[in-house]
Amino acid sequence: MTTYTLDWNAYTALARKTVAEGAVLLKNDKQTLPLLAGTTVSVFGRNQFNYYKSGTGSGGMVNVSHVTSPLEALHQHPDLTVNQSLLDVYEAWLQDHPFDKGEGWAAEPWSQEEMPVTDEVVAQAAGQSDVAIVMIGRTAGEDRDNTADPGSYLLTDVELTLIEKVSQAFPKTVVLLNVGNVIDMQWALDFDPSAILYAWQGGMEGGNALVDLLTGAVTPSGKLPDTIARSLDAYPSTPYFGHEDRAIYKEDIYVGYRYFETFAKDDVLYPFGFGLSYTTFDVTTETVDMTEQQVTLTVTVTVTNTGTRSGKEVVQVYLEKPQGQLGNPARGLVTFAKTQQLEPGQQETVTLTVPLTEYASYDDAGMTGHKSSYVIEAGAYHLYVGTDVRTAAHVATQTIDTLRVTETLSENMAPVTAFDRLKPHKTETGYDVTYEATPLRTIDPEVRRLAERPAARTYSEDQGLTLKDVYEEKTSLDVFLDQLTDEDLAAIVRGEGMNSPRVTPGTAAAFGGVTDRLTAFGIPAACCADGPSGIRMDIGTKAFSLPNGTLVASTFNVDLVADLFEMTGLELRKNGIDTLLGPGMNIHRHPLNGRNFEYFSEDPHLTGMMAVAQLDGMHRVGVTGTLKHLSANNQEFHRHDLDSIVSERALREIYLKGFEHAVKRGQAYAIMTTYGAVNGLWTAGLYDQNTRILRDEWGFDGVVMTDWWAKINTEETEANRQQTATMVRSQNDLYMVVGEPGANPFEDDTLSSLADGTLTRAELLRSAANICQFILRSPVMERTLGQEATVDVTGLPEETDDLNEQAVTHQQLQSGVPIVFDELDTSTGSSHVFAVTAEETGMYHVTFEARSYAGELAQMPVTLFANNMPVATFTFNGTNGEWVTQTKDVFVFNPHNYFKLYFALGGLELKNITFTLTESFHMKNG
């Protein structure tokens, strides 16, 4: 058996390095940074006390023992002094202005109330210190988009006044932005602070890394993964974002810098790929080897550190295609590379290759005579090399004499709703915005799907074969699966969760062996867990909180990202998890998308390469990531019901392209679809996407799962959670999730569709094979056969050493029947976890029976957590030894639940807890 070592110190160092390389320095006048030894800093902004390690929702719910904030790291730095007088002012104000966590799912505010500062406070701080740091914090996340309001995308009046006053009083002011995605930056022009650093959300090591940057221990090398425009209205998608029912992608392929560099350069404050350093570099293109006969072109670039500090630089290569008949953006990123650490005077020559396929554009209308094909149109192709999209210099031109077809495909996922899409019109000074009719669907996808059904297969009855026999190559997977009954097959396409007792406690789902019959065939239950920012375990198990996706992309360093996620892979193995539900790969179509923090960039190439890097790291140790969300998941508001209306060209060149890179280059073998629809069909049942593009065109041979409690439809039916037959027909293999897969609690239509012939056994077997193939290549198979690799953890601080699976027994939750606790430790700070399986979900009266011999004015709060989220606090006074009860309403959402009791103050004796159902709720109807 293999033995791995997870070095927690190395893990921490890699995360810290990633944060330092991903933070983006936008401005650094007056040599404000780095801070000199002996500097006294005044830190403004309440965000110094409430650093956001990540955004909210499933992608941010990582339990950690400690997050190092920038303020803490500043205090710990031996060469810096923090202005204590100013700190005292803030701490006194916070006594009456506590942090607002919000109540429930997606309820945390985007920002916290800011302390107004007086001229006197600012003047006093300026007299006591050398440099000011103003910290601004924002969060958003799943089910909660940003808004175009103060406190979200815009700064509040209090924040604006803060930056204005501090920038006027201090000759050197650093504004540090602890945000998940770009925000409005007009204040940078209005108040002119001397330095601005996009710190993003850096996970548990964020504070240490930012102080590394502030002090010059690390030289900034991060680059913007998104364009920062002068106003929200400048983004072409703004009029079509935030609607309840439809998102019309009229901007087409002109997303982010592809739009601004083509049509609206003056609307840009900071261009894509931009980021400053403490040193300077000369970037010289030595050679460009490009001939029409070659499959790839090669660019050789020499980077020389011409400054006085060591540092890294990012070489970015952009292509300008001819407008031709199809129309194209003025720039498109085709490759990039980050140098090693270069000392002053040192140089490095980097060689970058560009496949000729990057020259191609997708013709979805047949304008070139080659409909549904990637074509290289005749004309001049210009290559640009530099360190951001705006300043990249022209280095070569290649002229293609005749049109070339690089790939002949077929029409898939085309729109059915008529709309006009953007197209450039060339003028003497540049390009004007014009529009053309978007080509609509010309085929009947259902007729085509019926013609492509797999060959019929029959039930063979039990032959005594197990999945182990397939693993040991004693039989084929098809022969093994033919033993399964129709009922077995209907169950295997249902995932169990959340918090399934079959897998690691507190994780998102189990899949595969989710019934006793399936496990009798030797099919184990594989485990998956959120998410892009680290492992979420709702039982409270601690894990490593990673830098967010936007920050990771800002590093432009694929080797570093791969090394970091190799450590995450080992952490997954240690916790018995087979796949992380990430990376998040959706495009930053609009700055207000709440989940931008989970995703990488507005650019599909950068997005794809970051996903490839993360997969590379995890694959090194035999686990994987589940790419999400396929596809066009670019808005959280009404995400279950939103129909994204988008051209086939935009899908293929922008919104699917990153996934294509991850499948072809990263060998991805797990993917999650979205909650919503693309061109009228919910992606959880979208055959064109899940079979024809993903599997037939890209060669994907893995498992596809829905997002949790997704809806499915056909063109004849409304979307709901019962149409799993449509899901299976599309080769979306798993419905995530239900409480008891063998009991069909959602009353799905798998078996009824099998009976009426609209679903075939062969289609079910196809999905069962995809699921089992995933299991066969995953650690769960090793665990089942007793061949599991061991993971030794070194360097983990003792107080956080609870990586090992907690032994918690599930008990049945019966309405009105007390759960009795014997000799429960209720001392101050203690906690107790218990697990229940609820036959019915819904609203419950939860009654605590307790007593205390403390005085009648004593206050002993007990907080009840459901799946690691606080749901109710019961505060008892002294009872003179008498048993008393308190009741609160608690909504029980999942069938499988981990509850935790936290005793903030000792002195209470808890006898029992009784859950009494008052109103039923079922997710199948939710």
N, C-alpha and C positions, 0 to 999 in steps of 0.2 A: 504494500500500500504506500501511496505517496504521502509525504509529510511536508506541509507548507509552513512557513513562518510569517505571521503578520506582525511586523515591527511597528508598533503604535507610534513610536518616535519618528520613524521614517514617514509614516502616513501623515502625521501632523506637519512634518517639514514640507512634504509635497503639497499639502493643502495651502500652507502658508506661502509657499513659492508661487502657487497658482494664483492666489489672491493678489500678490504683489505684481505678478506679470499681467494680470487682467485689469487692474485699476487703470483708468485712463486719465492722464494729465492733459486738461484742455487749455490751461493758461498758467504761465509762471513768469510774471513780470517782476522786475526789481530784485531778481534772484531770491525770491521769497522762500523757495524750497531748493535744496533741502535745508532743514533747520540746523543751525550751527550748535555745536556743543556749548552748554552754558545758557541756552535760550530759555527764557520764561515765557510760557504760553498761557493765554487766556482762552478758555474753551467756552463758547456760547452755544446755546441750543439744547433743549431737553433731550434730543436724540443721543447725546453723550451718555445718558443714563439708560436709554432704551434702544440699544443698537439692534437693528433688524438683521438676523442671521439669514433669513430667507423670506419669501412670500408666504402666503397663507394657503390653506387647503391641503389636499393629500400630498402635494409636492413639497410641503414645508413642515409636516408634522413629525419631525425627528426629535426624539427625546434625548436630551444631552444633560450632563451633570453641570456643565459650565460653558458659557460663551465668553470669550475674551473680547471685551469692548475696546474701542480705541482709547477711551478715557483710562481704563485700567492699564492698558499697555503704555500710555504716556506716563502714568504714575510710576510704573516699574522701570522706566528707562533711566539709567544713571546720569545721563548728560542733559536731561531736561527737567525743568521745574514747572509744575502746574500752579497757576494762580489760585491759591486756596481761598482767598477772600471772595472771589467771584463764585467759586464752587459752593461756598457756604450760602451765598444768596440763592443759588438755584436749589440747593438741598432744602432750604427753609420753605421756598415756594412749593416744592413738590409735596410737602406734607399735606397741603390742602388741595393738591391737584394730582392725584394718583394716576397711574397708568390705566387706561381704559382698554380692557381686553375684549369688550363686547360680550354678547351672550349668544352662544350657539354657533352653528356652522356659518361660515362666510359673514360673520358679523363684526369682526375686528375693524375699527376705523382705519382709513387709509393713512392717517397721521394722528398725532397726539396734540393736545392743546399746547401751544407754545407760550413761554413766559415773556410778557412784554418787558422791554428793557428801557430804563430811563437814560437820559443824557448823562446823569450823574454816575450811574453804574458803569456805563461805557467809558466815560472819561477817567474814572478811578482805575478801571482795569487797564486802560491804555498807559496810565502812569506807572503801573506796577509790572508791566510785561513788555516783551519785544514784538510778539506776533500774536495775532488772533486766529483761532480756528472756529468757524461757524459750521455746526453740524445740522444738516437737514435730513430728515428721515421720511420715507414713504414705504407703504406696503400695499399689496393687492394680491389677488390670487384666484383660485378656483371658485367659480360661481360669483365672482365679484370683480367686474371690470373697474378700471379707473374711470373717472369722469372728468369733464373739462371744467372743473370747479376748483376754487381755492381749497387747499388741504389735500388735493389729489394731484392732478396734472399741473395745476397752477399753485404757486406759493400763496399763502395767506397774507393778509395785510400785516399781521404781526411779524411774520417771517421776512417780508419785504422790508419793513422798517428796521428789523434787526440787522439785515445785511447792509442796508444803507447807512445806519448809524455807525456800525463797526467799521465799515470800509472807509468812512470819513475820518474816524478817530484814529485808526491804526494805519501806519504807512504800509504795513504788510498784513494782509488778511487772506486766509485760506478758507474757501468754502468747500466742505467735504460732503458729498452727496451719497447717502446710504439709501439707495433706491433700487428697485427691481428692473426698471427700464427707464428710458429717457423721459425727462420732464421739460416743462417750459423753461427756456433760458433767457427770456427777454431781460430779466434782472441783471444778467451779466453785462449787458450793454448799458443799462441805466445806472448801475452803481459801481461798476468797474472794480470789483475786488481784484487783488493782485494775483491770486492763484485759485484755480478751480480743479478739483479732483473728483471724477466719477468713481466712487468706491464700490458701487453696486452693493450686493448682499453676499458677504464672504463666508457664511457658515461660522463654525465655532472658532476658527483661527483668524477671522477677519480683522480683529483689532491689532493683533501682533503684526500682521502683514502690512497694515496701513501705517503703523509707526515705523516699520522697516523703510517704507517709502518716504515718509515725512522726514526722516533723519538721514536719508541717503545711504542707508545700509544696502538698499536695493534701488537701482535706477529704474524709473518707470519705462515700460515698454508696451503697455496695453494700447490697443487700437479700437476705435469705435466700430461695433458690429452693426450700427444703425446710423442713419442720417439724422442730425438734429436740425430741424427747420426753425425758421423764425417764429412761426405760429402753428397752432394745430390746424388751422384752416388751410395751410399750405400743402398738407398731405392729401393726395388725390382721392384717398379712400374715405376721408372724413364724412362726406355727405351720405355714405352708404354703410356706415358703422353704427351699431347700437340699436338697430331696429328689431322688433319682436319676431318677425316672420321670415324676412328675406334679407340677405346681404348680396347685393349686386356688385360684381367685381368689374366695374366699368373701366377701371384703370388697366385691366388686363395684365400684361407682363411688365408694366411700368410701375414697379413697386420700389419704394425707397429710392436709392441713388439712381436706379434705372430711369425713374421719372425726373428727378431733380437735375441730373447731369444732361438730360436730353432737352428738357423744357424750361426749367426754372432754377438756374444756378444761383440767381440772386436771392432766392428764398432760403438758402442754406446758411446756417450759422457755423456748423461744424460738419465737415463732410465725412462720409463713410471711410473707414480705415485710418482716420486721423488720430494722432496721439503724440504728445511731446515727450521729451527725454531730458535728463540733466546733462547729457552730452550731445554731440553733433555727429552726423554720419555723412559720408559721401557715398552715393549709390551710383555705380557706373555699370552700364550694360556693356559687356565685352563682346559677346557674339550672340547672334540669333540665327539658328539653323532652321530654315523653313523653306521647304519645296513642296510643290503640289503633290508629288508622288509619295511623300512620307506619310506615315500613319500618325506621327507625333512631330511637334516642333520643339526645339530645345533652346532655352534662353540661359545664358551664363552671365551672372551678375557679381561684381565685386563690391563688397561693403567694407568701408574703411572708417574706423572710429577716429574722427578728426578733432574730438574734444578732449576734455581733461579728466573725465570720469569713465569708468568701465560701464558697459551697457549692452543692450541687445536692440536689434532693429528688425522690422518686418518688411520683406520685399513682396510687393503686390504686383501682379501682372493682370492687365485688363485688355479686353479685345473690343474693338469697334467694328461691327459688321456693316456691310453696305445696306442701304435701305431696301434695295431690290423691290420685289412685289409685296413682300410680307411686312416690311417695316421692322425696325430694330432699335433698341436703346443705344445711346451714344457710347455707353461703357457697360462691360460685363466682366466681373471677376472670373478668371479662368484658372489661376493657381496662385499660391503664396508660399513663403517659407520664412521662418524666423532664424536668425543667426544664433550662434553660440554667444556666450559672454565675451565681448571684445574689450581688451584693455586699450587705453589711449594709444593711437598709432597702429594698432593691430588691424588686420584685414582678414576677411573670409570671402571665398568665392563660392557662391551657391549656384547649383544647376537646377533649373526648373523645367519640367516637361509639360506640354499641353497636348492632349490628344486632339487630333484633327476633328473629332466629333464635336468639340466645343465650338467649332465654326458653324455648326448646323443649327437651323431653326425648324420648328415644327409647322408644317403646312396643314392646318385643319380645314381649309376651305377649298383646296385644290387650285389655288391661284397660280402655282408654278406648273400645274399639270400633273402633280404628284400628291394627291390628297392623302392625308393620314400618313405622311412620311416626314422624316427628318431630311432636310435638303441643305446643301451649301450652295447658295445662289452665286452667280457670277458677279464679280466686282472686286473692289479693293478692301482688304482686311488689314486694319491698322492695329499694331501692338503697342501697348503703353506699359512702362515700368516705373514704379515709384513707391512711395510710402503712404499714400492715400489716393483715393480716386480722383481728387481734384488736381493734385500736383504731379500725378504720374505723367512722365514724359514720353513722347512718341519715339520709338526705337526702331521700328521696321514696318514695312508694308508688304503684303503678299497679294498678288493679283490672281484671282481665279478666273480663268477664261470662260469656262462653261459650267452650267449647273451640274451638281453631283448629288445623287441620292445616297445617303449614308445608311438609312434604315427604312425599310418599308413595313409599316405596321397596319393597324386597322382602327377604325373609329371606335372610341370608347369614352364613356362618361360625358358625352357631348350634351350641351344644354338643350332644353325644350322650350324655355321661355325666351322670347325675343327681347334683345337689348342691344344697344350700341356700345362698342368698345373703342378705347383710345387708339389712335394711330398717328405717327408723326407725319407732318408735311414739311418738306425741306424748303427753306427760304435762303436768301443771301446771307442772313445773319445767324441762322441756326435752324430750329424746328418750331413750327406752330402745332398746337393741339388740334387735331381733327378726330372725327369718329367715323367708324364703319359698322355696318351690320355684322353682328357676330354669327358665324355659321351655326346652324342648329342641327339637331340629330336627324339623320337620314335613314337609320336602320331601326328595326324592332328588336331590342335587346332580348326580349323574352323568347321570341322565335329562334333567335340565334342560340340562346342558352339551351333550349330544348334539343336542338340539333347537336349540342356538345355534351350531352349527358354521358356519364361513364357507363360502361357495359354492365349489364345486370349481373348480380351475384346472389347466391342463395345461402341459407343457413345450413351449416354442416353438422350441427349438434356438437356437444362437448367431446373433444378428442383427447382430453387430459393434458392439453398443452398450456403452458404459461408463458408470460412475457420473457421470463428467464430463458426459455428455449429459443426465442427469437434473438435475444442478446448473445447467446452462445452459438448462434447460427445453426441450430438444430432444425429449425423450420423457418418458413418465411413469415413476414408480418401479415400478409394477406390470409394465409392458411390459419394462422392463430386467430385473427379477428373474425373469421367466418364462424367461429364457435359462439360468438356473442349473440344473444337473442335481440330482437328488436327493442325490447325494454332496456336491455343493457346499453344498446347504442343510443337510445334516447337519453339515458342518464349520463353517459360519458361526455356528451356535448354540453352539459351543464357544469359550471364551476360552483364550488361550495364556499360560501363566505357571507359576510366578512368574519374574521376571527374563527375560522374553521378549527375544530378540535383535532383534525387529522394532521395538521402541519404546525409549524412554529407558532406559538401563541402570539396573537395580536397582529398577524399579517393579513394581507388583503384577500387571499383566496387559496383554496386547494383545487387542483384539477387532475383529471385522469382517474385514479382509483377512488371514486367518491361514493361508492356503495359497497356493501359487504360482498356482493357477487363479483364486482369488478376486482376487488382486492383478492378474492379467491382465485382469480385468473392470474394473479401475480402482477397486477397493474398497480403500482404505488401511486400515492397522491403527491404530485409535484406542488411546490410552494412558490408563490410570487408575492412580492411586497413593493409598496411605494418606496421611493420615487426618485425623481431626478436630483434631489438635494440630499439624499441619504436614505437609510433604511427606516421606515416607519413601522413600529411595533406598538400597537395600541394597548398592550398590557403594561407598558411603561419601560420596557427594556431599553437601555441606553444604546445609542449608536453614534456614528460619526456624522456630523453635520457638514455637508460639502458646500463649496461655493456654488452660487446659482448659475444657471445655464448661460445667461447673458454675460456674466463675468468670465466663465470658462471660454466662451467664444472670443472674448476680447483679448485673450492671451495670444491668439493666432499660433499657438504652440502645440501641435498635435502630439509630439513626443512626450511632453510634460503631462498632457491630459491623459494619454494612454497609461503612463506610469501611475498617475493618481488613481485611475479606475482599476488598475490591477489590484491596488490595495482594497478598493471597494469590493472587488470580486472575492478577495480572501475573506472580507467581513461577511459577505453573503454566504460563503461556504461555512464559515464558523457558526452562522445562525441557521443553517439548514435551509437556505433559500436558493432556489434554482434560477430565478430570473428577477431582476430589478425592473420595476415598471417605469422605465426610462431607457434612453434619453427622450426628452420631449423635443420634437423636431418641427413644430409648426412655425411658419414664417411670421416675423413681426410685420404683419401687414399694416397695423395701425398702433400708435403708441398707447392707446387706451386699453388694449387687451390685457386683462388682469393676469393672465398666465404667461405674459412675455418673460417674466423672470425665470420660468422653467425652460423656455425655448432659447434658441441661440441668436438668431440674427434675421435681418430683412433679406439676406442673401442666401440663395439655395446652395451654392458651392461651399461657402463657409459652414453652413448648417450641416451639410452632408459630411464634410471632413471632420467636424467635431464629433459627430455620431460615430463615424468610422473609428476614430481614436478611442472613444469610450468603449466600444465593442472590442477593439483590439486588446485593451487592458483587461477586460473581464474574461475574454476568451483565453487569455494566457493561462488562467487557472480553472478553466472548465465550466464557468457559469456564463450567463449572458444577460443582455438587456432587452427589454421589450420596447421597440420603437413605438412612439405614439405622437399624435393621434392621426391616423390615416383616414381622410385627408381634409385639408381646408378648415381646420378647427381654429379659427382666428378671432373668435368672440365668445365670451362667457355668458353674456346676457341672453337669456332664453336659449341656451345651448341645446336643450333637448328638442327644440321645435324649429330651430333655424335652418333655412334652406339656403345654401351658398350657391348662387347662380354665377357660373364662371365658365369661360371658354375652355375648350379642350387644350388649346395651345398654352394658356396660362397655367392650367393644371400640370401639363407635362414639363414646361420649362421652369416653373416657379414652385408650385405647391407639392408636386410629387417628386421633384428632382432630388431633393435631399434624401428622401427615402430610397430612391433608386441608387444613389451612391452607397447608402448604408447596406443595401442588399447585395449589390454587385461587388463593391470594394470591401465592405465590412463583414460580409458573410452573415448578415442578420438571420436569425431563425425564430424570432418571435415578434409579433406586431399587434398593436391594439388599434381598433377602428374608433370612430368618433361617436358623439351623441347625436349629431345632427345629420342633415342631408346635403348631398351635392347634386344639384340639378334635378331635384324632386325625389331622389331615392336616398333613404337613410343608409349611411355607409355600412352599418352592421349587416345589411343584406344586399350590398351592391356588387353584383356578380362581375360587372365590367372591371371594377377596381380590384376585388379580392381574388379573382381567378384570372381574368384575361390579361390585365396589366401586371399585377404583382407576380403571379406564378408563371403564366405562359410567356410573357415578354421578358421579365427580369430573371426568371429562373429561381424564384423563392421556393424553398422546400421545407418551410417551418410551419408553426402554428399561428393562427390568427384568432384573437379574442375580441369580444366587445368591450367597450367601457362599461363601468358598473351600472347595471340596470338601464341599459340603453334601449331605445325603441327601434323597431324594424317595420318596414312597410313594403308593399308592392305598389305599382302604379294604380291599382284598382282599390287599394285599401288604405285606411288611415294608419299612421304609425302607432304601434303599441308594443308591449313587452311579451306578447304571446306568440308572435310570428317567427318562432325559431326554425320552422321548416324553410322559410325564405333565407334565413341566416345560413343554414347548412347548405342549401342549394348554391349560395354564393361562395362557399368555402371560407366563410367566417366560422371557425370550428367550435368556438366555445362561447356560450352565453354566460357572462359574468354579472351577477352571481345569484344563487338561490340558497335557501337555508338547508333543504334536504333534497338533493338531486334525485334520489330514487322515488320521491313522493310527488314530484311535479307540482310544487307549491304554487307556481305561477300559472298553472293550467295552460301550458304552452301547447302548440298544435303539432308537435313533432310526430307523435304516434297517430293522431287523426289524419294528418297529411300522408303518412305512410299508408294508412288504410285506404284512402281515396285515390292514391296514385300520384298525387301532386309532389310527393317526395319519394325518392327511391331508396331502397336499402343500400344500393351502391353509393349513393351520395352520402349517406350516413357513415358507411364504412370508409369513405375517402377522408372525412373529417376525423374519424376515430384513428385512422392511420397517421394523420398529421399530428394528433395529440400524442400518440404512442411513440412516434419517431422523435418528438421532442424529449419525451421521458427517457428514451434509450440513450440519448446523448448527454443527459444531464446528471448531476450528482445524486439525484434521488434514486437512480437505478443502482448506483454504487452503494448507497445507504441500505437499500433493500436487500442486496446480496451480501452485505457484511464486508464490502470492499471500500468503504468510505475513506477518503483521504482525511488525515488529521490536520488541524490548523493550530499551531502553537502560537499564542499571543505573547509578545514580549513588550515591555515598556508601557503597559497600560496602567494608568494611575489606579491605585487600589480602590478609591472611592467610586470609580466608574466601572469596576470589573464585574459587570453583570451581563456579559455577552451570552453566557450559557443560557440555554432554554430554561425557563422557569417551569417547575412542575406544578401545574394547577389542574385540578380535577373539575370537569364540567358536571353540573347538577341541573336537574330539570327545574325550570321556574314554573311553579303552580300558583295560579292566582289565589290569593287569600291564605296561602300556607306559609308560615314563618320559616325563614332561613335562620337557624340557630347557630350562635357562635359560643364556643367553649374556650375559656381562658385566653381571650383575645388580648394582645398587647395594645393598649390604648395610650401609652405614654406619649409625651410631647414629641411631635415629629415622626411618629411611627405611622406605618401604613399597612394595609392588608388587602390582598387581591383575591377575589373569588370569581369563578366563571359560571355562567348560567346559559342554558339553552331554553329559549322561550317558545312555547308552542304557538303563541299568538303575539304579534307585535302591535304596538299602539301606545296609548296613554295609560299610565299606571299611577295609582296612589301608592307612594312609597312611605311606609311607616317605620320609624325607628323606635324601639323600646329600650330605654336606658335609665340609669340612675347615677347619682353622685352624692358623696358625703361632703362635698365642698360647700362653702357658704353660699347663701342664696343669691349673692351678687356676682358669683363666679360666672365666667363665660367660657364655655368649652365647645368650640366649633368643630364639626366633623363634615368634611366635604366628600360628597359622593361623585366619583368620576365614572363615566361610562365610556369605555374604549378610549381612555386617557383624555377625555374632555370633561371638564367640571360641569355637572348638571344640577346640583343642588347642594346647599350648605345648611346643615341642621345645627343650630346653636342652643346648647342646653345650659341652664343655670344649675346651681346646686339644688338637689331635690330632697335633702335630709334623708337620703337612703331609700326614698320611695321610687318605685318604677313609674315612669311617665312615658308618654308617646308624643311624637311629632310627625306630621304627615306633609309631604310635598308632592306635587305632580312631576313626573319624569316620563319623557317620551322614550320608549324602547324601540329603536329603529331596526336593529339587526336581530335575527333569530339567535345568533351566537354572540355572546357579550362577555367582555371582561370588565368587572366592576372593581373599583379601588376605593377604599376608605382611607382618608387622610385625617389624622388627629392633630390639629394645630396646637392643642393644649391638653395635657394629661388630666386625669382625675375622673374620667367618665368610664362607666362600665356598660358595655353594649350587650344586651341580651339577645335581640333578634332583629331582623328586618323582614317586613312583609310587603310583597308586591301584589296589589289588587287591580286587575284590569278594569278600566272605566270606559275605554273607547278603542275598538279594534282598528288597525290600519294594516294594509297589505301593500307591499311595494309593487306588486303586479298591477295595481290600479293607481299608483302614485304618480 
